[in-house]
Amino acid sequence: MRMAARRRWWCDQLLRHPLAGAAGLLILIWAGLPLVPEASGLHFSVRYRLFLSAFAVAGGLFFALLRLERVPAPRSGWGVLGSVAAVYLAAVGLLVVVGSVYPQYGLPRAGSAVETDSPAGRGKALFWDPSVGCFQCHTFGGAGGQRGPDLSRVAAVAGTRQPGVSAQEYILGHIGGGSSYFTVPGYPPIMPPFGQRLSPEQQEALLAFLLAGP
Amino acid sequence: MPVDIPYLGARTAIWIAAQQHLYLAAFVLGAPLFIVICEYLGVRLCDARYERLARETMKVVVLAYSITAAAGAAFTFILVGAYPALTSHLFTRFGPVFWLYAALILVETLLVYAYWYSWEPLARAKAAHLALGVALNVVGTAMMFLMNAVGAYMLTPPAGAAEGDLWALMANPSWSGLNLHRFVANITFGGFIVALFAAFMFLTARDEEDRAFYDWMGFTGNLIGVGTLMLLPLAGYIYAKELFLYDAQIATFMMADKLSGFFVVQGLLVGLIFLGVNYYIWLSMQRIEGGARFLRQMRITFAVMFVALAIWMMPQHFLPDLATQPPAGVPLTALVIPERAAFLGLMMAKALAVTAMILLTFLTYAAYLRAQASGAVRWGEIAPQSQYALIFLPAVVVYTMGLMGAIRELARQDWHVYRQVRDVSPYWYAPTLGYTSAVVGAGTLLFFAFLAFIFWIGFKLERPAAGEEATGQRRKARAAATGFAGAGGDGK
């Protein structure tokens, strides 16, 4: 009973002083979270702490807004128009700033237009071509997606997947047949059969690129 | 030879023109859906407020109609001039659709003006007037479906599309999803614009009766917007699922690669809409006698909403796309979500977060209805800052529409028609989130500049003629007779 009363008192205090509550959260984020050991798997980096801090501040301001008394309305039509314009400029400005401070990619990405003379070079261009999209699911040399297996070491492991099947045969079979050819345990069977999309020369180029490694 | 547009570039120019056309078209197509319903409710419930809401909103629609057409013409001119190969491809495949669309524009125009100008003459033949309104909505919705077919085809052209079966081209994999999403979203958008109009009129109203009416109108518009808003995430999931089934690479490009940051901002936008809606209800609750008893529970609602929003926005990593590597000297762990919190970056957690927001908003409205059932609503006595919530919401809604539209277009990557017509213009690449935000922000402000112009000339500059003034007096007398007594009245 006493615990419940104390908890209620704390809740009331927080609601009465939302900015102080936000400050408390900021202290927790910046003084408490860094103490969490990395080995725990819950160590939030500076960027995530900044992200959480933005919510603490926004939450404090929002709860302070709830405590706002009745504000007077503008008296003239121009006053109304000006206040409406201010709301729009502030809201849109905030959204544009959020979009602009978020990490931006470089422009433009090298696409299928990147061609080189070597098969591995052509394979590299295909791998990173958005219209082929290998990189969207596979990591290679530290970049790329995680829905499929990391292909950085595929040259070393491909020959061990199926008894009697060489690395070349395995990789080509996988590119051509997709998940219907073979599914690596632990990954969903989502790989499309690229044999329908890529010419045999393109598949060979990809093979050369993957065997060459990062 | 395609022409480029000086200063802006062809892509940004067509982007702005298309978005202005879509914003205005969404309003002139979405608003009549509930205008007719409100007119019907006015007759059915003998409540003059519904009739007035319908009529004043329709006046905005009529004024917005010609600007919609002008924006559509600008969009078409830029499309033909800057993208002739694409125009030729689309006209070759969808020729009959465009002819039918042109014919329906004519029919729609006739119906808009017939519906508006027959309001008084058909005051005693409401069934006929309502039938005109229903016809207007049927034609408007058909027009939207026709253009959705072309837009959806550009992203999900059916296999074997080149053979030329028109129905197969129209009924492409994402057509029904886009139709559903846009149909619901147009009503949401119309509701929020009506609430914006009401807020503007509330703040500039000179007498208490008008203030009470516009308070009620703002609440009703917002209710329409929120009621349909709750369906939108589901409609969005259905649409996205169709894209996933069509080509998983589109889905990956959207959710994990270049457009993933766009979805983080989308989370912020939808979260702001839900917070804004609930803040408005918080203030609305305080104009109900005895409503204050629900405020404590609402505070808890807000706290949970903030947590849900944080989960929704939590990115899996701070890399802008899959091909970008961490800057030199920055370890990957500094940019990636901690391993044990990784579930917060997955779709399941985000779906739960948005579901929590929807349910909490539903509960807030349920509490409002409960308060309303036991205490009188003092229409017109709401705190003025509530009107700024109604003004803020459409800004976020329009920005969301702009950003989601950009995502849909950019999902085609470097194709005009996915895997069929390649974009060989200088603007084939996906612009950054920062650039997209600036264009969408400029488009949002431009749209509201048009809207402010419409509100101003339609409702503030216009002086009522002597006959209309008498009609206004009759309206006020009728409103009083129906029990809508303004501030202090118990109108519910």
Interface residues (C-beta under 8 A of the other chain):
Chain A: L15 E38 S40 G41 L42 H43 F44 S45 V46 R47 Y48 F51 L52 F55 A58 G59 F62 F63 L65 L66 L68 R70 V71 P72 A73 P74 G77 V80 L81 S83 V84 V87 Y88 L89 A91 V92 G93 L95 V96 V98 G99 S100 Y102 P103 Q104 Y105 G106 L107 P108 R109 G111 W128 P130 S131 G133 F135 Q136 C137 G142 A143 G144 G145 R147 I190 P192
Chain B: F200 L203 T204 A248 Q249 T252 F253 A256 D257 K258 G261 V264 V265 L268 L269 L275 Y279 W282 R299 F302 A303 F306 L309 A310 M313 M314 P315 F318 L319 P320 D321 L322 A323 T324 Q325 L332 T333 A334 L335 V336 I337 P338 E339 R340 A341 A383 P384 Q385 Q387 Y388 I391 F392 A395 V396 Y399 Q413 D414 W415 R419 W428 Y429 A430 P431 T432 L433 G434 T436 S437 A438 G441 T444 L445 F448 A452 W456 K460
